[in-house]
Amino acid sequence: MTRRSLCILFTALCCLLALATSASAEGAWIAWERTTLADVPAVGSQWRPKASFESDSKCRAFSVALAHAHAEEVRREHGYDTHMVGDSAFQFRDPGVEGHLMMFVYECWPESFDPRGPKGK
């Protein structure tokens, strides 16, 4: 094998490794629920993982469906007037939390990312 053939083979193997790595990274998506008091930003948010999916598109479809279902559940069970904010979020005034504006947001992130931030040691 010539030096040029070895370089081409090495480059091809590196490309295959890069493709395999990116394909495996695409496979795990987590749907997260973020709960916050929209009118009191200093309070911060609570994040909870809801489900895991093999693709971003499936995760996003789930998030949209979950936001609509949860908004309907809050409306039906508690009688609150919920308002959708985009496709995958809703808000309502909660008299149980001093009338603050509660917001539920459903987002998808790769499994390698945790929206809660870095974990302490």
Long-range contacts (C-beta under 8 A, 24 or more apart in sequence): 25-110, 25-112, 26-55, 26-56, 27-54, 27-55, 28-52, 28-53, 28-54, 28-110, 28-111, 28-112, 29-53, 29-54, 29-55, 29-56, 29-58, 29-59, 29-108, 29-109, 29-110, 29-111, 30-59, 30-108, 30-109, 30-110, 30-111, 31-59, 31-62, 31-63, 31-66, 31-106, 31-107, 31-108, 32-106, 32-107, 32-108, 32-109, 32-115, 33-66, 33-104, 33-105, 33-106, 34-103, 34-104, 34-105, 34-106, 34-107, 34-115, 35-102, 35-103, 35-104, 36-102, 36-103, 36-105, 37-97, 37-100, 37-101, 37-102, 37-103, 38-91, 38-100, 38-101, 38-102, 38-103, 39-100, 39-101, 40-100, 47-115, 47-116, 50-106, 52-111, 53-108, 56-108, 59-108, 60-88, 60-108, 63-88, 63-106, 63-107, 63-108, 64-88, 64-106, 66-106, 67-104, 67-105, 67-106, 70-104, 71-104
